[in-house]
């Protein structure tokens, strides 16, 4: 009888050991799936969100599922400032967001929002993907955030529901929603507007309820955000090129193996190229869509555009001293 009991106990232990072994890693510990919550303010149809979807696809495939990526669009996890704080605490693991809100935490990023700095996307890519852009990303280290590269929000355009804006003089008195950025607020004050900063997640309601008369955003946000439902006029101002920084929580990165870090980095580069291409297509098609939806689309004359540029560049002196003359000189020489 004792032999039978010993035999049963031995077999039970062997079965339990086999079962526990099926979920173990090679090192003997339990296999762990690492989850990345990726938050973005834009809608699921926007190129920035689709870029995160591409990142998810690549990372999950290349890591054989050891990293699971969850994408939360439409500001589900909060506006830009909330998401940035989430990255610092690692309650959110990744995002892509405009440089404007980042400047509230790392002042040097303000230089990327200087009005009429980049004449086209190619010039922006040269600066952002080069030494200047790389050095800027390292400034995020102080916030406990890893900056990997720059995606693209695009050139910002002005909309409103009061009147057609054909010149900078037409901006006077308009209540314009801006990014939660000191430079953006000062810019629209300089242009004659009454700026009102608010999170992107509250913008449609603000326009609908008349809290603000208008707003300024890249064309892709205007279409996918359905702003044509509450705005009558759009003017092609191209006043700021918006880079969208792709960032990962440093605390999360430190949990990854070297192989996983390499996969995440390469995936961010592939997703960046994919997203930039999508965004350029969005921008090309946007104005035709807005016109079809009933908006009045205004192209500025050469003289009117110069009026915007001359007025907008008045903010340069204040923010040059703030972000550092050496950095401004570097970036100005590069764009020239």
NUMIMAR-605575 format. One record per residue (C-alpha): residue in one letter; y, z, x. Coordinates in steps of 0.2 Angstrom, whole numbers, plus 2048, in hexadecimal, padded with zeros to 3 digits. Example, Ala and Ser with C-alpha at 12.3 -4.5 7.8 and 13.67 -1.06 7.14 Angstrom:
<pt A <7EA 827 83E>>
<pt S <7FB 824 844>>
***
This chain:
<pt X <800 800 800>>
<pt X <80C 805 80E>>
<pt X <808 7F4 817>>
<pt X <80D 7EB 806>>
<pt X <81D 7F4 805>>
<pt X <822 7F1 817>>
<pt X <81E 7DE 814>>
<pt X <829 7DD 805>>
<pt X <837 7E6 80D>>
<pt X <836 7DA 81C>>
<pt X <835 7CB 811>>
<pt X <844 7D1 807>>
<pt X <84F 7D4 817>>
<pt X <84A 7C2 81D>>
<pt X <850 7BA 80D>>
<pt X <860 7C4 80D>>
<pt X <863 7BF 81F>>
<pt X <860 7AD 81B>>
<pt X <86C 7AD 80C>>
<pt X <87A 7B5 816>>
<pt X <877 7A9 825>>
<pt X <87A 79A 819>>
<pt X <88D 79F 818>>
<pt X <890 7A3 82A>>
<pt X <89A 799 838>>
<pt X <892 795 849>>
<pt X <89A 7A5 850>>
<pt X <890 7AF 843>>
<pt X <89F 7B4 838>>
<pt X <8A1 7AF 826>>
<pt X <8A8 79D 824>>
<pt X <8BA 79E 81E>>
<pt X <8C4 791 815>>
<pt X <8D6 792 819>>
<pt X <8E2 78D 80B>>
<pt X <8F3 785 80D>>
<pt X <8FF 787 7FF>>
<pt X <90B 778 801>>
<pt X <91B 77A 7F6>>
<pt X <928 76D 7F3>>
<pt X <937 76C 7E6>>
<pt X <934 75A 7E2>>
<pt X <92A 753 7D3>>
<pt X <918 74D 7D5>>
<pt X <91E 73B 7D5>>
<pt X <92A 73D 7E4>>
<pt X <925 736 7F5>>
<pt X <927 747 7FD>>
<pt X <91A 74E 7F1>>
<pt X <90F 73F 7F4>>
<pt X <911 742 806>>
<pt X <90A 753 804>>
<pt X <8FB 74C 7FA>>
<pt X <8F8 740 809>>
<pt X <8F8 74F 815>>
<pt X <8EC 758 80A>>
<pt X <8E0 74A 809>>
<pt X <8E0 748 81C>>
<pt X <8DF 75A 821>>
<pt X <8D1 75E 814>>
<pt X <8C7 74F 81A>>
<pt X <8C9 751 82D>>
<pt X <8C5 764 82C>>
<pt X <8B6 762 821>>
<pt X <8BE 76E 815>>
<pt X <8C1 77C 821>>
<pt X <8D3 77A 81B>>
<pt X <8D7 779 809>>
<pt X <8E9 772 804>>
<pt X <8F1 776 7F4>>
<pt X <901 76C 7EF>>
<pt X <90D 774 7E3>>
<pt X <91B 768 7DE>>
<pt X <92A 76A 7D2>>
<pt X <930 77A 7DA>>
<pt X <920 784 7D3>>
<pt X <921 790 7E1>>
<pt X <934 791 7E1>>
<pt X <944 788 7E8>>
<pt X <947 784 7FA>>
<pt X <94D 795 800>>
<pt X <93F 79E 7F7>>
<pt X <932 792 7FF>>
<pt X <93A 794 810>>
<pt X <939 7A7 80F>>
<pt X <927 7A4 809>>
<pt X <923 79B 819>>
<pt X <92A 7A9 823>>
<pt X <91E 7B5 81A>>
<pt X <90F 7A9 819>>
<pt X <90E 7AB 806>>
<pt X <911 798 807>>
<pt X <90A 78E 815>>
<pt X <913 77E 816>>
<pt X <921 773 80F>>
<pt X <92D 765 811>>
<pt X <93F 768 80D>>
<pt X <950 761 810>>
<pt X <95A 767 820>>
<pt X <968 76E 815>>
<pt X <95F 77E 80F>>
<pt X <957 780 820>>
<pt X <969 782 828>>
<pt X <96B 792 81E>>
<pt X <95E 799 82A>>
<pt X <960 78F 83A>>
<pt X <972 789 83B>>
<pt X <96E 77B 847>>
<pt X <966 771 839>>
<pt X <977 76F 832>>
<pt X <97B 760 83E>>
<pt X <96E 755 835>>
<pt X <978 756 825>>
<pt X <989 750 82D>>
<pt X <98F 743 821>>
<pt X <98D 731 825>>
<pt X <984 736 835>>
<pt X <976 729 834>>
<pt X <979 717 82F>>
<pt X <967 713 82A>>
<pt X <956 71A 82A>>
<pt X <951 713 83B>>
<pt X <95F 71C 844>>
<pt X <95A 72C 83C>>
<pt X <948 72A 841>>
<pt X <94D 727 853>>
<pt X <957 737 854>>
<pt X <94B 742 84A>>
<pt X <93B 73C 852>>
<pt X <943 73D 864>>
<pt X <948 74B 86F>>
<pt X <957 751 864>>
<pt X <94C 753 854>>
<pt X <93E 75B 85E>>
<pt X <949 768 866>>
<pt X <950 76C 854>>
<pt X <93F 770 84E>>
<pt X <93C 77D 85B>>
<pt X <94B 787 854>>
<pt X <93F 78B 845>>
<pt X <935 795 851>>
<pt X <941 7A4 84F>>
<pt X <93D 7A4 83C>>
<pt X <92A 7A5 83E>>
<pt X <929 792 839>>
<pt X <921 783 842>>
<pt X <92B 773 83F>>
<pt X <920 764 842>>
<pt X <92A 755 83E>>
<pt X <936 74D 832>>
<pt X <932 745 821>>
<pt X <93F 73C 817>>
<pt X <949 741 808>>
<pt X <955 732 80A>>
<pt X <968 72E 808>>
<pt X <971 739 7FB>>
<pt X <97A 730 7EC>>
<pt X <986 737 7DF>>
<pt X <983 738 7CD>>
<pt X <98D 73F 7BE>>
<pt X <990 73D 7AC>>
<pt X <9A3 73D 7AB>>
<pt X <9A9 72D 7B3>>
<pt X <9A5 71F 7BE>>
<pt X <9A9 723 7D0>>
<pt X <9B0 714 7DA>>
<pt X <9BA 71E 7E7>>
<pt X <9BB 72F 7EF>>
<pt X <9CA 732 7E3>>
<pt X <9BE 731 7D4>>
<pt X <9B5 740 7DA>>
<pt X <9C3 74C 7D7>>
<pt X <9C0 75A 7CB>>
<pt X <9AD 756 7C8>>
<pt X <9A1 765 7C8>>
<pt X <994 75F 7D4>>
<pt X <983 768 7D7>>
<pt X <980 76A 7EA>>
<pt X <972 770 7F5>>
<pt X <973 783 7F9>>
<pt X <97B 77E 80A>>
<pt X <98D 783 810>>
<pt X <990 772 818>>
<pt X <98B 769 807>>
<pt X <997 775 7FE>>
<pt X <9A5 772 80A>>
<pt X <9A2 75F 80A>>
<pt X <9A4 75D 7F7>>
<pt X <9B4 769 7F7>>
<pt X <9BB 75D 804>>
<pt X <9B7 74E 7F9>>
<pt X <9C0 756 7EB>>
<pt X <9B2 75C 7E0>>
<pt X <9AE 76E 7D9>>
<pt X <99D 771 7E2>>
<pt X <990 77C 7DA>>
<pt X <980 780 7E4>>
<pt X <970 782 7DB>>
<pt X <95E 780 7DE>>
<pt X <956 76F 7DB>>
<pt X <94A 777 7CE>>
<pt X <959 77C 7C3>>
<pt X <963 76C 7C5>>
<pt X <95D 762 7B6>>
<pt X <960 770 7AA>>
<pt X <971 773 7B2>>
<pt X <976 760 7AF>>
<pt X <96F 761 79D>>
<pt X <979 770 798>>
<pt X <989 76A 7A1>>
<pt X <989 778 7AE>>
<pt X <98D 76A 7BA>>
<pt X <994 758 7B7>>
<pt X <989 750 7C4>>
<pt X <97F 752 7D4>>
<pt X <97A 749 7E4>>
<pt X <969 745 7E9>>
<pt X <95E 737 7F1>>
<pt X <95A 729 7E5>>
<pt X <948 72E 7E4>>
<pt X <94D 73F 7DE>>
<pt X <958 738 7D1>>
<pt X <94B 72D 7C9>>
<pt X <93C 739 7CA>>
<pt X <947 747 7C5>>
<pt X <94C 73D 7B5>>
<pt X <95E 741 7B8>>
<pt X <962 730 7AF>>
<pt X <95F 73A 79F>>
<pt X <96E 745 7A2>>
<pt X <979 73A 7AE>>
<pt X <982 72A 7AA>>
<pt X <989 724 7BB>>
<pt X <982 723 7CC>>
<pt X <98C 71E 7DC>>
<pt X <984 718 7EC>>
<pt X <98D 723 7F8>>
<pt X <97F 725 805>>
<pt X <98A 734 80B>>
<pt X <97C 73E 813>>
<pt X <96B 739 81A>>
<pt X <95E 746 815>>
<pt X <950 74A 821>>
<pt X <942 755 81A>>
<pt X <93B 760 827>>
<pt X <928 763 826>>
<pt X <924 775 82A>>
<pt X <915 781 82B>>
<pt X <915 794 82B>>
<pt X <912 79A 83D>>
<pt X <907 7A8 837>>
<pt X <8FC 79B 82F>>
<pt X <8FB 790 83E>>
<pt X <8F5 79E 849>>
<pt X <8E6 7A0 83E>>
<pt X <8E0 78E 842>>
<pt X <8D5 789 84F>>
<pt X <8DB 77D 85D>>
<pt X <8D2 76F 854>>
<pt X <8D9 773 843>>
<pt X <8EB 774 84A>>
<pt X <8E9 762 851>>
<pt X <8E3 75C 841>>
<pt X <8F1 764 837>>
<pt X <8FE 75C 844>>
<pt X <8F7 74B 843>>
<pt X <8F5 74B 830>>
<pt X <908 750 82F>>
<pt X <90C 741 83A>>
<pt X <901 735 82F>>
<pt X <908 73C 81F>>
<pt X <91A 73B 826>>
<pt X <918 728 829>>
<pt X <910 726 818>>
<pt X <91E 730 810>>
<pt X <92C 727 818>>
<pt X <926 716 813>>
<pt X <924 71C 801>>
<pt X <935 723 801>>
<pt X <93D 713 807>>
<pt X <934 70A 7F9>>
<pt X <93A 717 7EC>>
<pt X <94C 715 7F2>>
<pt X <94B 702 7F1>>
<pt X <945 702 7DF>>
<pt X <94F 711 7D9>>
<pt X <95F 709 7D4>>
<pt X <957 6FC 7CA>>
<pt X <94E 709 7C0>>
<pt X <95E 713 7BE>>
<pt X <967 704 7B7>>
<pt X <958 700 7AB>>
<pt X <95A 712 7A5>>
<pt X <96C 70F 7A0>>
<pt X <975 716 7AF>>
<pt X <985 70D 7B6>>
<pt X <981 70A 7C9>>
<pt X <990 708 7D4>>
<pt X <991 700 7E5>>
<pt X <9A0 706 7EF>>
<pt X <9AB 6F9 7F7>>
<pt X <9AD 6F9 809>>
<pt X <9BE 701 807>>
<pt X <9B8 70E 7FB>>
<pt X <9A9 713 807>>
<pt X <9B5 715 815>>
<pt X <9BF 721 80A>>
<pt X <9B0 72C 807>>
<pt X <9AB 72B 81A>>
<pt X <9BD 730 820>>
<pt X <9BE 73E 814>>
<pt X <9AC 745 816>>
<pt X <9AE 745 829>>
<pt X <9BC 752 828>>
<pt X <9AE 75F 827>>
<pt X <9A8 75A 839>>
<pt X <9B4 765 842>>
<pt X <9AF 775 839>>
<pt X <99C 773 83B>>
<pt X <99D 76C 84D>>
<pt X <9A2 77D 853>>
<pt X <995 785 848>>
<pt X <986 77C 84E>>
<pt X <98C 779 860>>
<pt X <996 76B 868>>
<pt X <988 767 874>>
<pt X <97C 763 866>>
<pt X <989 759 85C>>
<pt X <98D 74F 86B>>
<pt X <97B 74B 86F>>
<pt X <977 745 85D>>
<pt X <988 73B 85C>>
<pt X <984 732 86C>>
<pt X <972 72E 866>>
<pt X <977 727 856>>
<pt X <984 71C 85F>>
***
